[in-house]
Amino acid sequence: MKGDELPMKPVALRAYEALAERYAKLIDTKPHNALYERPATLSLLPDVEGKQVMDAGCGAGVYSELLVERGAEVIAIDVSPAMVEQARRRLGDKVSVLQANLEEPLTFATSGSFDLIVSPLVLDYIANLPSIFKEFYRVLRFPGHLVFSIGHPFGDFLRHNEGSYFETQLVQETWHGFGGEVNVPFFRRPLEAIVSPLFDAGFFVDRLLEPMPTEEFKRVEPEDYEKIKKQPGFMTIRACKL
């Protein structure tokens, strides 16, 4: 295989490998996740009792654990070996945790094998959204749901406005919130570049949230709370295979 034909890896793989252990220790309580993104994403989940669910980009396994507690049967995947290890430590034998790359076909999954796919704050690192949305559509049953959170296009552009809003650009941020300094690259996209591939894959978008941080977030991070009230950080979408 030639060098230019090697499978693409998510652009933030190296960053997540570096911070995996610290991430696992803090993800349950870090305000931007626990008190902002997570409540919004969880609010869009359908009833998962007895359902087959894929946690696509599981990280340290927090969503998988919550889904199991709600009665789901979960397969969790992540491209990062370090994150897979953290998830397996957390989840034990409650969840099958696989190493898999969302930039490649989901060969472990047969067509129509899942009722729900959850992908929280993962797709910002995926170059080919049309391809992964088509794969998600393939492996979902009728009816099935895809629930994901992603960086808010307007908020991302306010922080990274070197080019045009209408372009998809690979940008980089320095994170300090996981006990150290890590440079994390991601794709900044306009709204159309996120939603149109969903429609093209066959999905119907029935909910889109621009969430506000919780009152508990306000108590622990008052300065960031006031900032997020004016400048959005995340967006959460529920799409259906009907």
JOCOR-V601373 format. One record per residue. N is the residue number from 0. RES is the residue in one small letter. SS is DSSP state (hx for helix, st for strand, lp for the rest). PSI is psi as a letter, one per 20 degrees, with the letter a starting at -180 (999 if undefined). D_CENTER is the distance of its C-alpha to the mean C-alpha in whole Angstrom. Layout:
n	res	ss	psi	d_center
N	RES	SS	PSI	D_CENTER
N	RES	SS	PSI	D_CENTER
This chain:
n	res	ss	psi	d_center
0	m	lp	p	30
1	k	lp	q	30
2	g	hx	h	28
3	d	hx	i	27
4	e	hx	j	26
5	l	lp	q	24
6	p	lp	p	20
7	m	lp	q	18
8	k	lp	q	15
9	p	lp	q	12
10	v	lp	h	14
11	a	lp	j	12
12	l	hx	g	13
13	r	hx	g	17
14	a	hx	g	15
15	y	hx	h	13
16	e	hx	g	16
17	a	hx	h	18
18	l	hx	j	17
19	a	hx	g	15
20	e	hx	g	18
21	r	hx	h	18
22	y	hx	g	15
23	a	hx	h	15
24	k	hx	h	18
25	l	hx	i	17
26	i	lp	h	13
27	d	lp	h	15
28	t	lp	i	17
29	k	lp	p	16
30	p	hx	g	16
31	h	hx	h	14
32	n	hx	g	11
33	a	hx	h	14
34	l	hx	j	16
35	y	hx	f	14
36	e	hx	g	10
37	r	hx	g	11
38	p	hx	h	14
39	a	hx	g	13
40	t	hx	g	10
41	l	hx	h	12
42	s	hx	i	15
43	l	lp	i	14
44	l	lp	p	14
45	p	lp	r	17
46	d	lp	p	20
47	v	lp	j	18
48	e	lp	o	22
49	g	lp	j	23
50	k	lp	q	20
51	q	st	p	18
52	v	st	p	14
53	m	st	p	12
54	d	st	n	9
55	a	st	o	7
56	g	lp	l	6
57	c	lp	i	8
58	g	lp	c	9
59	a	lp	i	12
60	g	lp	j	12
61	v	hx	g	12
62	y	hx	h	10
63	s	hx	g	12
64	e	hx	g	15
65	l	hx	h	15
66	l	hx	g	15
67	v	hx	g	18
68	e	hx	h	20
69	r	lp	j	19
70	g	lp	j	21
71	a	lp	q	18
72	e	st	o	19
73	v	st	p	16
74	i	st	p	15
75	a	st	q	12
76	i	st	q	11
77	d	st	q	11
78	v	lp	h	12
79	s	lp	o	14
80	p	hx	h	17
81	a	hx	h	17
82	m	hx	h	14
83	v	hx	g	15
84	e	hx	g	18
85	q	hx	g	17
86	a	hx	g	15
87	r	hx	h	18
88	r	hx	g	20
89	r	hx	g	19
90	l	hx	h	19
91	g	hx	c	22
92	d	hx	j	23
93	k	hx	h	21
94	v	lp	q	18
95	s	st	o	18
96	v	st	p	16
97	l	st	q	16
98	q	st	p	16
99	a	lp	q	14
100	n	lp	o	13
101	l	lp	i	11
102	e	lp	i	14
103	e	lp	r	16
104	p	lp	q	17
105	l	lp	m	16
106	t	lp	i	20
107	f	lp	i	19
108	a	lp	p	19
109	t	lp	r	22
110	s	lp	p	21
111	g	lp	k	21
112	s	lp	i	20
113	f	st	q	17
114	d	st	h	17
115	l	st	q	14
116	i	st	p	10
117	v	st	p	7
118	s	st	n	4
119	p	st	p	3
120	l	lp	l	3
121	v	lp	h	3
122	l	hx	i	5
123	d	hx	h	8
124	y	hx	j	9
125	i	lp	p	10
126	a	lp	h	14
127	n	lp	n	14
128	l	hx	g	12
129	p	hx	g	15
130	s	hx	g	16
131	i	hx	h	12
132	f	hx	h	13
133	k	hx	h	16
134	e	hx	g	15
135	f	hx	g	13
136	y	hx	g	16
137	r	hx	g	19
138	v	hx	i	17
139	l	st	q	17
140	r	st	r	20
141	f	st	p	22
142	p	st	q	21
143	g	st	r	18
144	h	st	q	14
145	l	st	p	11
146	v	st	p	9
147	f	st	q	6
148	s	st	q	5
149	i	st	q	6
150	g	st	p	9
151	h	lp	p	12
152	p	hx	g	15
153	f	hx	g	18
154	g	hx	g	17
155	d	hx	g	16
156	f	hx	h	19
157	l	hx	h	21
158	r	hx	h	20
159	h	lp	n	20
160	n	lp	k	23
161	e	lp	h	25
162	g	lp	b	25
163	s	lp	q	24
164	y	lp	h	22
165	f	lp	i	22
166	e	lp	q	21
167	t	lp	p	18
168	q	st	q	18
169	l	st	o	17
170	v	st	r	17
171	q	st	q	17
172	e	st	q	17
173	t	st	o	19
174	w	st	p	17
175	h	lp	i	19
176	g	lp	i	18
177	f	lp	l	17
178	g	lp	k	21
179	g	lp	a	22
180	e	lp	p	21
181	v	st	p	19
182	n	st	p	18
183	v	st	o	15
184	p	st	q	15
185	f	st	r	12
186	f	st	p	13
187	r	st	p	14
188	r	lp	q	15
189	p	lp	r	17
190	l	hx	g	16
191	e	hx	h	18
192	a	hx	i	16
193	i	hx	g	13
194	v	hx	g	15
195	s	hx	g	18
196	p	hx	h	16
197	l	hx	g	15
198	f	hx	g	19
199	d	hx	h	20
200	a	hx	i	18
201	g	lp	j	20
202	f	lp	q	17
203	f	st	p	19
204	v	st	o	17
205	d	st	i	18
206	r	st	p	16
207	l	st	p	15
208	l	st	p	15
209	e	lp	n	15
210	p	lp	q	15
211	m	lp	q	18
212	p	lp	q	18
213	t	lp	r	20
214	e	hx	h	23
215	e	hx	h	23
216	f	hx	g	20
217	k	hx	h	24
218	r	hx	g	26
219	v	hx	h	24
220	e	lp	m	23
221	p	hx	h	25
222	e	hx	g	25
223	d	hx	h	21
224	y	hx	g	22
225	e	hx	h	24
226	k	hx	g	22
227	i	hx	h	19
228	k	hx	h	22
229	k	hx	h	23
230	q	lp	o	20
231	p	lp	q	17
232	g	lp	g	14
233	f	st	r	11
234	m	st	q	11
235	t	st	p	10
236	i	st	p	11
237	r	st	p	12
238	a	st	q	14
239	c	st	q	17
240	k	st	o	19
241	l	lp	999	22
